[in-house]
Amino acid sequence: MEDEISGEAQFSAYVYASVPLFGATLIPQLGATYDSLKSRELEISYTSPKLGLVWVPSPDTRVRVASFHLLTPRANARTGLEPTQVAGFHQLYNDQSSAKVRTRGASIDQRVSETVFTGLSAVDRNVLVHLTIAPTVIEYYDWQETETYGYLTWLPTKALSTSLGMKFGRYVRPEGFAGVEGFTLLESWELPTTVRWFGRNGLSAGVTLWRVQQRGKFSDPLGAPFTFVGASERAWLLDLSLSFRAPRHQLVFSIEGKNLADRHFRYQDLATQDALLQDRENTQIVPRRTLLARVGIRF
């Protein structure tokens, strides 16, 4: 596929296989992708192995592990049927085009009882990006990203659910190429507590209290080039939501208020860097009061 504007041409071929074993309690996933990319700046041929494993030792426990490589395509380069996940871990992020990415992940989900569920997952990504200094001079830089997620859900009644969440991310970039975001270190904590109610008449409501905290080293716009200064920010946020599904109809209406207290704060948003979640309406943390309304019709 060739982009007439950028002059990039990319060819991709892939193969994936998933074979359930032992009554589907063990599911290995194997795959490989071959990418050939040619642009005005560089030519790359890259083979990306994929390895994943899903283990279900009991009906209450599910374990996933994965390790895979990827040559990041252009945003519109892959429109085929290639799987976007390996053992449930996302492959595509908003990384630089032609970045070489190595991802490793592990996750466990556990049903403690009929009303209590918990889980923990960790993802480590190494992103090799490039910076074109001159038509024939290209420098490469390593970006390191580590994310950890956890949740605990309790269903006290059929109409009520409560959940505690946790996300910690650590992102490290060299001073020589810190990206458009302009940071060399970012550590981010997100701790949401959510209560949701589901009525019999199609009405549901939810409230989420967030604790958000970030710290890192960011580029100083008033300083010398490659000058980075330490900064931190923390905030409490309140979100409310209300939705209605018409009985026996396919009409769904919802309204959501984010950061209702209008707590202004500085926030480096990496929550939607997943290429499958670029819709700004899905952004969970917003530094200004935001109201969203949706109407959906299902056929």
TORKOL-4160 file (C-alpha; in steps of 0.2 Angstrom, whole numbers, padded with zeros to 4 digits, m for minus):
299
<pt num="1" X="0000" Y="0000" Z="0000"/>
<pt num="2" X="0007" Y="0017" Z="m0005"/>
<pt num="3" X="0003" Y="0034" Z="0002"/>
<pt num="4" X="0002" Y="0047" Z="m0012"/>
<pt num="5" X="0005" Y="0061" Z="0001"/>
<pt num="6" X="0019" Y="0055" Z="0011"/>
<pt num="7" X="0027" Y="0043" Z="m0002"/>
<pt num="8" X="0027" Y="0029" Z="0010"/>
<pt num="9" X="0024" Y="0011" Z="0003"/>
<pt num="10" X="0021" Y="m0003" Z="0015"/>
<pt num="11" X="0019" Y="m0022" Z="0012"/>
<pt num="12" X="0013" Y="m0033" Z="0026"/>
<pt num="13" X="0010" Y="m0052" Z="0027"/>
<pt num="14" X="0005" Y="m0061" Z="0042"/>
<pt num="15" X="0000" Y="m0078" Z="0049"/>
<pt num="16" X="m0008" Y="m0083" Z="0066"/>
<pt num="17" X="m0013" Y="m0099" Z="0074"/>
<pt num="18" X="m0023" Y="m0103" Z="0090"/>
<pt num="19" X="m0025" Y="m0121" Z="0095"/>
<pt num="20" X="m0035" Y="m0125" Z="0111"/>
<pt num="21" X="m0027" Y="m0140" Z="0121"/>
<pt num="22" X="m0033" Y="m0150" Z="0136"/>
<pt num="23" X="m0052" Y="m0146" Z="0134"/>
<pt num="24" X="m0048" Y="m0127" Z="0130"/>
<pt num="25" X="m0039" Y="m0125" Z="0147"/>
<pt num="26" X="m0023" Y="m0121" Z="0138"/>
<pt num="27" X="m0023" Y="m0110" Z="0122"/>
<pt num="28" X="m0006" Y="m0106" Z="0114"/>
<pt num="29" X="m0006" Y="m0093" Z="0101"/>
<pt num="30" X="0008" Y="m0092" Z="0088"/>
<pt num="31" X="0010" Y="m0079" Z="0074"/>
<pt num="32" X="0022" Y="m0069" Z="0064"/>
<pt num="33" X="0021" Y="m0054" Z="0053"/>
<pt num="34" X="0033" Y="m0048" Z="0039"/>
<pt num="35" X="0033" Y="m0029" Z="0035"/>
<pt num="36" X="0042" Y="m0020" Z="0022"/>
<pt num="37" X="0042" Y="m0001" Z="0023"/>
<pt num="38" X="0049" Y="0011" Z="0011"/>
<pt num="39" X="0049" Y="0030" Z="0013"/>
<pt num="40" X="0059" Y="0045" Z="0008"/>
<pt num="41" X="0069" Y="0043" Z="0024"/>
<pt num="42" X="0072" Y="0024" Z="0026"/>
<pt num="43" X="0069" Y="0007" Z="0020"/>
<pt num="44" X="0065" Y="m0007" Z="0033"/>
<pt num="45" X="0061" Y="m0025" Z="0032"/>
<pt num="46" X="0056" Y="m0033" Z="0048"/>
<pt num="47" X="0049" Y="m0049" Z="0054"/>
<pt num="48" X="0039" Y="m0049" Z="0070"/>
<pt num="49" X="0036" Y="m0065" Z="0080"/>
<pt num="50" X="0020" Y="m0067" Z="0091"/>
<pt num="51" X="0018" Y="m0078" Z="0106"/>
<pt num="52" X="0004" Y="m0079" Z="0118"/>
<pt num="53" X="m0004" Y="m0091" Z="0130"/>
<pt num="54" X="m0020" Y="m0092" Z="0139"/>
<pt num="55" X="m0022" Y="m0104" Z="0154"/>
<pt num="56" X="m0038" Y="m0108" Z="0162"/>
<pt num="57" X="m0034" Y="m0119" Z="0177"/>
<pt num="58" X="m0051" Y="m0118" Z="0184"/>
<pt num="59" X="m0068" Y="m0110" Z="0180"/>
<pt num="60" X="m0063" Y="m0096" Z="0192"/>
<pt num="61" X="m0046" Y="m0092" Z="0186"/>
<pt num="62" X="m0039" Y="m0085" Z="0169"/>
<pt num="63" X="m0020" Y="m0082" Z="0166"/>
<pt num="64" X="m0013" Y="m0073" Z="0151"/>
<pt num="65" X="0005" Y="m0070" Z="0145"/>
<pt num="66" X="0011" Y="m0063" Z="0129"/>
<pt num="67" X="0027" Y="m0058" Z="0120"/>
<pt num="68" X="0027" Y="m0050" Z="0103"/>
<pt num="69" X="0036" Y="m0038" Z="0091"/>
<pt num="70" X="0028" Y="m0025" Z="0079"/>
<pt num="71" X="0034" Y="m0013" Z="0066"/>
<pt num="72" X="0021" Y="0001" Z="0069"/>
<pt num="73" X="0012" Y="0005" Z="0053"/>
<pt num="74" X="0004" Y="0021" Z="0047"/>
<pt num="75" X="m0013" Y="0025" Z="0055"/>
<pt num="76" X="m0022" Y="0019" Z="0039"/>
<pt num="77" X="m0010" Y="0006" Z="0033"/>
<pt num="78" X="m0018" Y="m0009" Z="0040"/>
<pt num="79" X="m0036" Y="m0011" Z="0036"/>
<pt num="80" X="m0036" Y="m0030" Z="0034"/>
<pt num="81" X="m0041" Y="m0044" Z="0046"/>
<pt num="82" X="m0025" Y="m0046" Z="0056"/>
<pt num="83" X="m0028" Y="m0048" Z="0074"/>
<pt num="84" X="m0025" Y="m0033" Z="0085"/>
<pt num="85" X="m0022" Y="m0042" Z="0101"/>
<pt num="86" X="m0011" Y="m0057" Z="0106"/>
<pt num="87" X="m0018" Y="m0066" Z="0121"/>
<pt num="88" X="m0029" Y="m0051" Z="0125"/>
<pt num="89" X="m0014" Y="m0038" Z="0124"/>
<pt num="90" X="m0016" Y="m0024" Z="0112"/>
<pt num="91" X="m0003" Y="m0023" Z="0098"/>
<pt num="92" X="m0007" Y="m0006" Z="0090"/>
<pt num="93" X="m0003" Y="0010" Z="0099"/>
<pt num="94" X="m0001" Y="0028" Z="0093"/>
<pt num="95" X="0018" Y="0026" Z="0091"/>
<pt num="96" X="0028" Y="0034" Z="0078"/>
<pt num="97" X="0026" Y="0026" Z="0061"/>
<pt num="98" X="0040" Y="0013" Z="0058"/>
<pt num="99" X="0044" Y="0012" Z="0076"/>
<pt num="100" X="0050" Y="m0005" Z="0081"/>
<pt num="101" X="0040" Y="m0011" Z="0097"/>
<pt num="102" X="0043" Y="m0026" Z="0109"/>
<pt num="103" X="0029" Y="m0029" Z="0121"/>
<pt num="104" X="0028" Y="m0042" Z="0135"/>
<pt num="105" X="0013" Y="m0044" Z="0146"/>
<pt num="106" X="0005" Y="m0054" Z="0160"/>
<pt num="107" X="m0012" Y="m0054" Z="0168"/>
<pt num="108" X="m0023" Y="m0064" Z="0180"/>
<pt num="109" X="m0041" Y="m0063" Z="0183"/>
<pt num="110" X="m0049" Y="m0072" Z="0198"/>
<pt num="111" X="m0067" Y="m0074" Z="0203"/>
<pt num="112" X="m0066" Y="m0075" Z="0222"/>
<pt num="113" X="m0085" Y="m0078" Z="0224"/>
<pt num="114" X="m0101" Y="m0076" Z="0215"/>
<pt num="115" X="m0101" Y="m0058" Z="0219"/>
<pt num="116" X="m0082" Y="m0053" Z="0220"/>
<pt num="117" X="m0070" Y="m0052" Z="0206"/>
<pt num="118" X="m0052" Y="m0046" Z="0205"/>
<pt num="119" X="m0038" Y="m0045" Z="0193"/>
<pt num="120" X="m0020" Y="m0038" Z="0189"/>
<pt num="121" X="m0010" Y="m0036" Z="0173"/>
<pt num="122" X="0006" Y="m0028" Z="0169"/>
<pt num="123" X="0013" Y="m0023" Z="0152"/>
<pt num="124" X="0031" Y="m0018" Z="0147"/>
<pt num="125" X="0035" Y="m0010" Z="0130"/>
<pt num="126" X="0051" Y="m0005" Z="0122"/>
<pt num="127" X="0049" Y="0007" Z="0108"/>
<pt num="128" X="0063" Y="0011" Z="0096"/>
<pt num="129" X="0059" Y="0027" Z="0087"/>
<pt num="130" X="0070" Y="0037" Z="0075"/>
<pt num="131" X="0074" Y="0055" Z="0072"/>
<pt num="132" X="0079" Y="0061" Z="0055"/>
<pt num="133" X="0093" Y="0073" Z="0056"/>
<pt num="134" X="0097" Y="0074" Z="0038"/>
<pt num="135" X="0092" Y="0065" Z="0022"/>
<pt num="136" X="0105" Y="0052" Z="0025"/>
<pt num="137" X="0107" Y="0054" Z="0044"/>
<pt num="138" X="0095" Y="0045" Z="0056"/>
<pt num="139" X="0097" Y="0043" Z="0074"/>
<pt num="140" X="0088" Y="0030" Z="0085"/>
<pt num="141" X="0081" Y="0031" Z="0103"/>
<pt num="142" X="0074" Y="0019" Z="0115"/>
<pt num="143" X="0058" Y="0023" Z="0124"/>
<pt num="144" X="0053" Y="0013" Z="0139"/>
<pt num="145" X="0035" Y="0011" Z="0145"/>
<pt num="146" X="0028" Y="0001" Z="0159"/>
<pt num="147" X="0010" Y="0000" Z="0164"/>
<pt num="148" X="0001" Y="m0010" Z="0178"/>
<pt num="149" X="m0018" Y="m0012" Z="0180"/>
<pt num="150" X="m0028" Y="m0019" Z="0194"/>
<pt num="151" X="m0047" Y="m0020" Z="0199"/>
<pt num="152" X="m0058" Y="m0026" Z="0212"/>
<pt num="153" X="m0077" Y="m0028" Z="0209"/>
<pt num="154" X="m0091" Y="m0032" Z="0221"/>
<pt num="155" X="m0109" Y="m0035" Z="0217"/>
<pt num="156" X="m0118" Y="m0033" Z="0233"/>
<pt num="157" X="m0135" Y="m0034" Z="0224"/>
<pt num="158" X="m0142" Y="m0038" Z="0207"/>
<pt num="159" X="m0145" Y="m0019" Z="0204"/>
<pt num="160" X="m0129" Y="m0013" Z="0212"/>
<pt num="161" X="m0110" Y="m0014" Z="0208"/>
<pt num="162" X="m0095" Y="m0006" Z="0216"/>
<pt num="163" X="m0077" Y="m0007" Z="0209"/>
<pt num="164" X="m0060" Y="m0001" Z="0214"/>
<pt num="165" X="m0047" Y="0002" Z="0200"/>
<pt num="166" X="m0029" Y="0006" Z="0199"/>
<pt num="167" X="m0017" Y="0011" Z="0185"/>
<pt num="168" X="0001" Y="0015" Z="0187"/>
<pt num="169" X="0012" Y="0020" Z="0172"/>
<pt num="170" X="0030" Y="0024" Z="0170"/>
<pt num="171" X="0037" Y="0031" Z="0154"/>
<pt num="172" X="0055" Y="0035" Z="0151"/>
<pt num="173" X="0062" Y="0044" Z="0136"/>
<pt num="174" X="0080" Y="0051" Z="0132"/>
<pt num="175" X="0083" Y="0069" Z="0132"/>
<pt num="176" X="0089" Y="0069" Z="0114"/>
<pt num="177" X="0071" Y="0064" Z="0108"/>
<pt num="178" X="0057" Y="0066" Z="0120"/>
<pt num="179" X="0043" Y="0067" Z="0107"/>
<pt num="180" X="0030" Y="0080" Z="0105"/>
<pt num="181" X="0024" Y="0077" Z="0123"/>
<pt num="182" X="0041" Y="0084" Z="0129"/>
<pt num="183" X="0045" Y="0073" Z="0144"/>
<pt num="184" X="0060" Y="0062" Z="0149"/>
<pt num="185" X="0051" Y="0054" Z="0164"/>
<pt num="186" X="0032" Y="0053" Z="0168"/>
<pt num="187" X="0025" Y="0043" Z="0182"/>
<pt num="188" X="0006" Y="0043" Z="0183"/>
<pt num="189" X="m0007" Y="0036" Z="0196"/>
<pt num="190" X="m0025" Y="0034" Z="0192"/>
<pt num="191" X="m0036" Y="0027" Z="0206"/>
<pt num="192" X="m0055" Y="0027" Z="0202"/>
<pt num="193" X="m0069" Y="0021" Z="0214"/>
<pt num="194" X="m0085" Y="0018" Z="0205"/>
<pt num="195" X="m0103" Y="0014" Z="0211"/>
<pt num="196" X="m0116" Y="0009" Z="0198"/>
<pt num="197" X="m0135" Y="0006" Z="0199"/>
<pt num="198" X="m0146" Y="m0003" Z="0187"/>
<pt num="199" X="m0165" Y="m0001" Z="0187"/>
<pt num="200" X="m0178" Y="m0013" Z="0180"/>
<pt num="201" X="m0185" Y="0000" Z="0169"/>
<pt num="202" X="m0169" Y="0002" Z="0158"/>
<pt num="203" X="m0163" Y="0017" Z="0169"/>
<pt num="204" X="m0145" Y="0016" Z="0176"/>
<pt num="205" X="m0134" Y="0028" Z="0185"/>
<pt num="206" X="m0116" Y="0029" Z="0190"/>
<pt num="207" X="m0104" Y="0039" Z="0200"/>
<pt num="208" X="m0085" Y="0039" Z="0200"/>
<pt num="209" X="m0072" Y="0047" Z="0211"/>
<pt num="210" X="m0055" Y="0048" Z="0204"/>
<pt num="211" X="m0038" Y="0051" Z="0213"/>
<pt num="212" X="m0026" Y="0057" Z="0199"/>
<pt num="213" X="m0007" Y="0060" Z="0202"/>
<pt num="214" X="0007" Y="0063" Z="0190"/>
<pt num="215" X="0025" Y="0068" Z="0192"/>
<pt num="216" X="0040" Y="0069" Z="0180"/>
<pt num="217" X="0052" Y="0079" Z="0170"/>
<pt num="218" X="0046" Y="0090" Z="0156"/>
<pt num="219" X="0054" Y="0102" Z="0143"/>
<pt num="220" X="0055" Y="0120" Z="0149"/>
<pt num="221" X="0048" Y="0131" Z="0135"/>
<pt num="222" X="0058" Y="0146" Z="0143"/>
<pt num="223" X="0074" Y="0137" Z="0145"/>
<pt num="224" X="0088" Y="0132" Z="0134"/>
<pt num="225" X="0086" Y="0117" Z="0122"/>
<pt num="226" X="0085" Y="0100" Z="0130"/>
<pt num="227" X="0081" Y="0108" Z="0147"/>
<pt num="228" X="0069" Y="0098" Z="0157"/>
<pt num="229" X="0062" Y="0103" Z="0174"/>
<pt num="230" X="0053" Y="0093" Z="0187"/>
<pt num="231" X="0034" Y="0095" Z="0190"/>
<pt num="232" X="0020" Y="0086" Z="0199"/>
<pt num="233" X="0001" Y="0088" Z="0200"/>
<pt num="234" X="m0013" Y="0079" Z="0209"/>
<pt num="235" X="m0032" Y="0081" Z="0210"/>
<pt num="236" X="m0048" Y="0073" Z="0215"/>
<pt num="237" X="m0061" Y="0072" Z="0201"/>
<pt num="238" X="m0080" Y="0067" Z="0201"/>
<pt num="239" X="m0089" Y="0060" Z="0187"/>
<pt num="240" X="m0108" Y="0056" Z="0185"/>
<pt num="241" X="m0117" Y="0046" Z="0172"/>
<pt num="242" X="m0136" Y="0043" Z="0168"/>
<pt num="243" X="m0142" Y="0032" Z="0154"/>
<pt num="244" X="m0159" Y="0025" Z="0149"/>
<pt num="245" X="m0163" Y="0010" Z="0137"/>
<pt num="246" X="m0181" Y="0010" Z="0131"/>
<pt num="247" X="m0189" Y="m0006" Z="0135"/>
<pt num="248" X="m0192" Y="m0017" Z="0119"/>
<pt num="249" X="m0184" Y="m0004" Z="0109"/>
<pt num="250" X="m0166" Y="m0001" Z="0102"/>
<pt num="251" X="m0165" Y="0017" Z="0108"/>
<pt num="252" X="m0151" Y="0021" Z="0121"/>
<pt num="253" X="m0149" Y="0038" Z="0128"/>
<pt num="254" X="m0135" Y="0043" Z="0140"/>
<pt num="255" X="m0128" Y="0059" Z="0148"/>
<pt num="256" X="m0111" Y="0060" Z="0157"/>
<pt num="257" X="m0103" Y="0073" Z="0167"/>
<pt num="258" X="m0084" Y="0072" Z="0169"/>
<pt num="259" X="m0074" Y="0083" Z="0182"/>
<pt num="260" X="m0090" Y="0091" Z="0188"/>
<pt num="261" X="m0081" Y="0101" Z="0201"/>
<pt num="262" X="m0072" Y="0109" Z="0187"/>
<pt num="263" X="m0055" Y="0105" Z="0195"/>
<pt num="264" X="m0042" Y="0113" Z="0184"/>
<pt num="265" X="m0025" Y="0104" Z="0183"/>
<pt num="266" X="m0011" Y="0100" Z="0172"/>
<pt num="267" X="m0012" Y="0082" Z="0165"/>
<pt num="268" X="m0001" Y="0073" Z="0152"/>
<pt num="269" X="m0014" Y="0062" Z="0143"/>
<pt num="270" X="m0008" Y="0045" Z="0138"/>
<pt num="271" X="m0024" Y="0036" Z="0142"/>
<pt num="272" X="m0029" Y="0036" Z="0123"/>
<pt num="273" X="m0012" Y="0032" Z="0116"/>
<pt num="274" X="m0020" Y="0015" Z="0111"/>
<pt num="275" X="m0023" Y="0016" Z="0092"/>
<pt num="276" X="m0040" Y="0008" Z="0095"/>
<pt num="277" X="m0046" Y="0021" Z="0108"/>
<pt num="278" X="m0042" Y="0037" Z="0099"/>
<pt num="279" X="m0060" Y="0044" Z="0101"/>
<pt num="280" X="m0059" Y="0059" Z="0113"/>
<pt num="281" X="m0076" Y="0055" Z="0120"/>
<pt num="282" X="m0068" Y="0039" Z="0128"/>
<pt num="283" X="m0055" Y="0049" Z="0137"/>
<pt num="284" X="m0057" Y="0046" Z="0156"/>
<pt num="285" X="m0047" Y="0060" Z="0163"/>
<pt num="286" X="m0051" Y="0078" Z="0158"/>
<pt num="287" X="m0044" Y="0094" Z="0166"/>
<pt num="288" X="m0060" Y="0104" Z="0163"/>
<pt num="289" X="m0078" Y="0101" Z="0166"/>
<pt num="290" X="m0085" Y="0091" Z="0152"/>
<pt num="291" X="m0103" Y="0086" Z="0148"/>
<pt num="292" X="m0107" Y="0072" Z="0135"/>
<pt num="293" X="m0123" Y="0066" Z="0128"/>
<pt num="294" X="m0126" Y="0051" Z="0117"/>
<pt num="295" X="m0141" Y="0044" Z="0107"/>
<pt num="296" X="m0139" Y="0027" Z="0100"/>
<pt num="297" X="m0151" Y="0016" Z="0089"/>
<pt num="298" X="m0148" Y="m0002" Z="0086"/>
<pt num="299" X="m0155" Y="m0011" Z="0072"/>
